Amino acid sequence: MPQAAHNSAQEYWCPADPVAARVAPVLARDRCACCGAEYPARARFCPDCGSQRAAKPETTRGSESADTVDLERVGRRYGFSLTCLAFVIAGIICMVIAAAMGTVHKTETLIAWQAVQLWRIEWLLGGIVALLVGLLLKTTE
């Protein structure tokens, strides 16, 4: 069995993707209140004494990664469920595509112009339907 451990000085675990597994620097609040041990990333319990980690305030969760949008928080702010928010976003995207339709397709003939107008109408109708579905799914609390 000695051939199984080629390099015993090497650390036994390393993340598959170091960028995805980046760990924020350990702060004073990332230590156990009972024994003072440091918590591993996203640990719910202390690795030494087993006590449960205190819940973080809601404001620190948004500061962890500033490059992503928290759709649940945006939905809660405006009273949208996640499904409702998806329909509203789809409706807005359809409206933007309909507005950009004239700049993307340049036409020389009347038939081509009419075809572009029909496409624009279809995108506008799709956007209107998506916005209406999104607003009808909105929960009132």
Rosetta silent file (secondary structure, phi, psi, omega in degrees, C-alpha in Angstrom):
SEQUENCE: MPQAAHNSAQEYWCPADPVAARVAPVLARDRCACCGAEYPARARFCPDCGSQRAAKPETTRGSESADTVDLERVGRRYGFSLTCLAFVIAGIICMVIAAAMGTVHKTETLIAWQAVQLWRIEWLLGGIVALLVGLLLKTTE
SCORE:     score description
SCORE:     0.000 S_00000001
   1 L     0.000  -10.391 -179.575    0.000    0.000    0.000 S_00000001
   2 H   -64.533  -21.861  179.102    2.939    2.454    0.210 S_00000001
   3 H   -73.602  -12.129 -179.663    2.648    3.077   -3.523 S_00000001
   4 H   -71.479  -35.988 -179.518   -0.808    4.644   -2.981 S_00000001
   5 L  -102.773   92.872 -177.871    0.612    7.748   -1.285 S_00000001
   6 L   -69.912  -47.593 -177.115    3.153    9.131   -3.725 S_00000001
   7 L  -130.312   95.534 -175.874    3.716   12.472   -2.026 S_00000001
   8 L   -74.947  -14.782  178.229    2.509   12.516    1.553 S_00000001
   9 L   -78.487  -17.567  179.706    3.710   16.115    2.049 S_00000001
  10 L   -71.134  146.153  179.599    1.170   17.339   -0.528 S_00000001
  11 L   -64.466  142.437 -174.416   -2.092   18.653    0.860 S_00000001
  12 L   -75.496  -16.418 -179.213   -4.812   16.016    0.798 S_00000001
  13 L  -139.646  137.213  172.279   -7.480   18.307   -0.678 S_00000001
  14 L  -143.366  146.879 -177.988   -7.431   21.087   -3.201 S_00000001
  15 L   -67.493  150.119  178.837  -10.380   22.723   -5.004 S_00000001
  16 L   -67.193  -40.689  179.353  -11.116   21.667   -8.570 S_00000001
  17 L  -127.083  106.835 -176.299  -11.381   25.262   -9.709 S_00000001
  18 L   -61.425  -30.525  179.612   -9.454   27.755   -7.556 S_00000001
  19 L   -69.005  -42.264 -179.327  -11.420   30.717   -8.959 S_00000001
  20 L   -71.372  -27.306 -177.220  -14.779   29.148   -8.093 S_00000001
  21 L  -101.555   23.832 -178.832  -13.562   28.104   -4.657 S_00000001
  22 L   -64.073  142.392 -176.208  -12.038   31.427   -3.685 S_00000001
  23 L  -117.003  132.738  177.684  -12.334   32.148   -0.021 S_00000001
  24 L   -68.386  153.977  178.137  -12.705   35.619    1.425 S_00000001
  25 L   -60.013  145.108 -176.955  -10.133   36.611    4.029 S_00000001
  26 L   -72.844  124.673  177.972  -10.971   35.399    7.508 S_00000001
  27 L  -104.175  173.883 -178.758  -12.472   38.175    9.612 S_00000001
  28 H   -62.555  -33.037 -178.960  -13.075   38.297   13.326 S_00000001
  29 H   -78.535   -5.795  177.925  -16.717   37.296   12.849 S_00000001
  30 H   -94.073   23.655  176.551  -15.623   34.159   10.955 S_00000001
  31 E  -114.908  150.026 -179.907  -14.388   32.584   14.182 S_00000001
  32 L   -66.561  136.531  179.342  -16.345   30.327   16.477 S_00000001
  33 L   -73.092  -25.491 -177.642  -17.809   32.116   19.482 S_00000001
  34 L   -83.491  -52.421 -173.103  -17.237   29.056   21.705 S_00000001
  35 L  -113.386  -12.452  177.541  -13.688   27.909   20.899 S_00000001
  36 L    84.697    6.827  179.738  -12.309   30.616   18.572 S_00000001
  37 L   -73.392  152.036  178.379  -11.534   28.248   15.677 S_00000001
  38 E   -79.075  139.019  176.351  -11.759   29.581   12.127 S_00000001
  39 L   -80.663  139.197  169.524  -14.727   28.451   10.076 S_00000001
  40 L   -68.876  167.590 -178.781  -14.058   26.857    6.681 S_00000001
  41 L   -59.340  127.956  176.421  -15.777   28.488    3.702 S_00000001
  42 L    59.697   25.759  178.252  -19.577   28.213    3.961 S_00000001
  43 L   -78.784  141.129  178.662  -19.418   25.963    7.026 S_00000001
  44 L   -97.609  -17.908 -178.858  -22.538   25.870    9.160 S_00000001
  45 E  -130.989  153.649  179.357  -20.877   24.234   12.168 S_00000001
  46 L   -68.982  133.985  179.951  -17.527   24.672   13.897 S_00000001
  47 L   -72.843  -18.939 -178.649  -15.003   22.026   12.799 S_00000001
  48 L   -94.092  -55.218 -174.534  -13.511   21.801   16.327 S_00000001
  49 L  -101.202  -16.608  176.448  -16.350   22.001   18.858 S_00000001
  50 L    85.918    5.146  179.765  -19.379   21.414   16.587 S_00000001
  51 L   -73.518  151.739 -177.178  -21.375   24.449   17.690 S_00000001
  52 E   -73.828  141.419 -179.562  -23.670   26.035   15.133 S_00000001
  53 L   -74.399  141.532  177.940  -22.411   29.131   13.350 S_00000001
  54 L   -68.283  142.674 -179.406  -24.270   32.364   14.030 S_00000001
  55 L   -67.605  138.296  177.863  -26.422   33.536   11.118 S_00000001
  56 L   -79.349  150.242  174.432  -24.915   36.336    9.053 S_00000001
  57 L   -66.281  156.585 -176.375  -26.926   39.500    8.551 S_00000001
  58 H   -64.277  -24.988 -176.266  -28.694   39.852    5.194 S_00000001
  59 H   -74.087  -27.563 -178.844  -26.498   42.803    4.148 S_00000001
  60 H   -75.386  -22.130 -178.733  -23.247   40.819    4.059 S_00000001
  61 H   -66.568  -35.669  179.959  -24.625   38.334    1.560 S_00000001
  62 H   -73.445  -23.110 -178.151  -24.856   40.927   -1.192 S_00000001
  63 H   -84.441   -8.041 -179.064  -21.284   42.097   -0.648 S_00000001
  64 L   -64.557  -44.476  178.628  -19.786   38.648   -1.280 S_00000001
  65 L  -139.353  113.543 -177.224  -19.930   38.981   -5.054 S_00000001
  66 L   -85.075   -8.183 -176.601  -20.665   42.297   -6.656 S_00000001
  67 L   -91.343    1.340  177.892  -20.562   40.901  -10.192 S_00000001
  68 L  -117.722  156.394  178.311  -23.825   38.927   -9.921 S_00000001
  69 L  -104.631  128.196  178.728  -27.415   40.065   -9.633 S_00000001
  70 L   -88.233   99.376 -175.535  -29.484   38.528   -6.868 S_00000001
  71 H   -66.830  -31.127  179.062  -32.825   37.977   -8.620 S_00000001
  72 H   -65.384  -41.369  179.639  -34.568   36.883   -5.432 S_00000001
  73 H   -67.519  -39.755  177.056  -33.700   40.160   -3.708 S_00000001
  74 H   -64.211  -42.277  178.653  -34.812   42.187   -6.746 S_00000001
  75 H   -63.491  -41.689  178.395  -38.052   40.215   -6.876 S_00000001
  76 H   -64.724  -36.154 -178.693  -38.739   40.744   -3.172 S_00000001
  77 H   -62.547  -39.182 -177.000  -38.133   44.481   -3.522 S_00000001
  78 H  -102.377    2.789  177.598  -40.841   44.833   -6.193 S_00000001
  79 L    79.680   24.259 -179.918  -43.143   42.042   -4.978 S_00000001
  80 L  -100.649  142.939  168.391  -42.374   39.659   -7.881 S_00000001
  81 L   -80.162  172.473 -178.029  -41.933   35.923   -7.635 S_00000001
  82 H   -66.222  -37.682  177.602  -39.031   34.394   -9.575 S_00000001
  83 H   -66.141  -44.273  178.936  -41.369   33.194  -12.354 S_00000001
  84 H   -61.190  -43.466  179.502  -43.030   36.585  -12.572 S_00000001
  85 H   -63.877  -37.067  177.711  -39.644   38.312  -12.745 S_00000001
  86 H   -63.546  -41.614  178.652  -38.550   35.974  -15.556 S_00000001
  87 H   -67.205  -38.797  178.692  -41.620   36.911  -17.616 S_00000001
  88 H   -64.957  -43.080  178.180  -41.088   40.628  -17.012 S_00000001
  89 H   -64.351  -40.958  177.615  -37.444   40.355  -18.094 S_00000001
  90 H   -63.340  -38.775  177.796  -38.473   38.364  -21.187 S_00000001
  91 H   -64.614  -41.020  178.607  -41.043   41.038  -22.046 S_00000001
  92 H   -65.638  -40.901  178.134  -38.464   43.802  -21.741 S_00000001
  93 H   -62.587  -41.734  177.731  -36.034   41.849  -23.945 S_00000001
  94 H   -62.356  -39.897  178.568  -38.761   41.391  -26.596 S_00000001
  95 H   -64.462  -40.400  178.645  -39.490   45.133  -26.541 S_00000001
  96 H   -65.469  -41.371  177.941  -35.793   45.956  -27.008 S_00000001
  97 H   -63.665  -40.901  178.574  -35.547   43.518  -29.940 S_00000001
  98 H   -63.625  -38.856  179.181  -38.630   45.068  -31.524 S_00000001
  99 H   -69.364  -33.287 -178.950  -37.120   48.542  -31.170 S_00000001
 100 H   -85.527   -5.541 -176.301  -33.808   47.410  -32.680 S_00000001
 101 H   -60.054  -39.160 -178.622  -35.463   45.580  -35.575 S_00000001
 102 H   -71.121  -28.104  179.749  -35.381   48.619  -37.853 S_00000001
 103 H   -82.111  -26.934 -178.615  -31.686   49.265  -37.276 S_00000001
 104 H   -79.203  -44.387 -176.616  -30.606   45.679  -37.890 S_00000001
 105 L  -102.908  111.127  174.495  -32.552   45.054  -41.100 S_00000001
 106 L   -93.300  134.533 -175.682  -32.112   47.644  -43.832 S_00000001
 107 L  -118.886  147.484  175.828  -34.664   47.326  -46.607 S_00000001
 108 L  -111.054  -23.447 -176.724  -34.686   48.469  -50.235 S_00000001
 109 L  -115.154  164.218  179.118  -38.117   47.256  -51.357 S_00000001
 110 H   -66.776  -37.573 -179.387  -41.626   47.684  -50.060 S_00000001
 111 H   -64.290  -43.512  178.962  -42.046   43.923  -49.563 S_00000001
 112 H   -65.077  -39.250  178.560  -38.912   43.731  -47.411 S_00000001
 113 H   -63.187  -42.054  178.455  -40.062   46.747  -45.362 S_00000001
 114 H   -64.641  -37.254  178.557  -43.447   45.096  -44.755 S_00000001
 115 H   -64.659  -42.141  178.609  -41.728   41.878  -43.657 S_00000001
 116 H   -64.201  -38.690  178.685  -39.601   43.796  -41.144 S_00000001
 117 H   -65.723  -37.169  176.621  -42.725   45.540  -39.826 S_00000001
 118 H   -65.557  -40.784  176.893  -44.454   42.175  -39.370 S_00000001
 119 H   -62.841  -41.435  179.191  -41.451   40.873  -37.423 S_00000001
 120 H   -62.251  -42.414  178.287  -41.511   44.001  -35.285 S_00000001
 121 H   -61.864  -41.270  179.708  -45.221   43.491  -34.600 S_00000001
 122 H   -63.948  -42.936  178.177  -44.593   39.873  -33.606 S_00000001
 123 H   -65.153  -39.818  177.894  -41.824   40.881  -31.177 S_00000001
 124 H   -64.128  -43.012  177.783  -44.019   43.626  -29.711 S_00000001
 125 H   -63.656  -40.968  177.117  -46.929   41.219  -29.237 S_00000001
 126 H   -61.994  -40.790  178.180  -44.594   38.691  -27.607 S_00000001
 127 H   -65.830  -41.808  179.127  -43.299   41.403  -25.279 S_00000001
 128 H   -63.746  -44.536  179.388  -46.793   42.555  -24.373 S_00000001
 129 H   -62.813  -44.025 -179.349  -47.932   38.992  -23.644 S_00000001
 130 H   -64.047  -41.683  177.798  -44.842   38.298  -21.513 S_00000001
 131 H   -64.776  -40.964  178.833  -45.317   41.529  -19.538 S_00000001
 132 H   -65.109  -42.688  177.913  -49.015   40.792  -18.974 S_00000001
 133 H   -62.785  -41.944  178.919  -48.294   37.231  -17.816 S_00000001
 134 H   -62.479  -41.455  179.079  -45.593   38.580  -15.508 S_00000001
 135 H   -72.403  -32.241  176.727  -47.946   41.156  -14.012 S_00000001
 136 H   -71.268  -27.555  177.647  -50.775   38.633  -13.634 S_00000001
 137 L   -82.857   -4.940 -178.512  -48.430   36.283  -11.750 S_00000001
 138 L   -64.900  131.503  179.408  -47.439   39.065   -9.341 S_00000001
 139 L   -89.906  138.993  177.383  -48.350   38.192   -5.788 S_00000001
 140 L  -104.111  118.923 -178.640  -49.995   40.815   -3.632 S_00000001
 141 L  -117.505    0.000    0.000  -48.888   40.580   -0.014 S_00000001
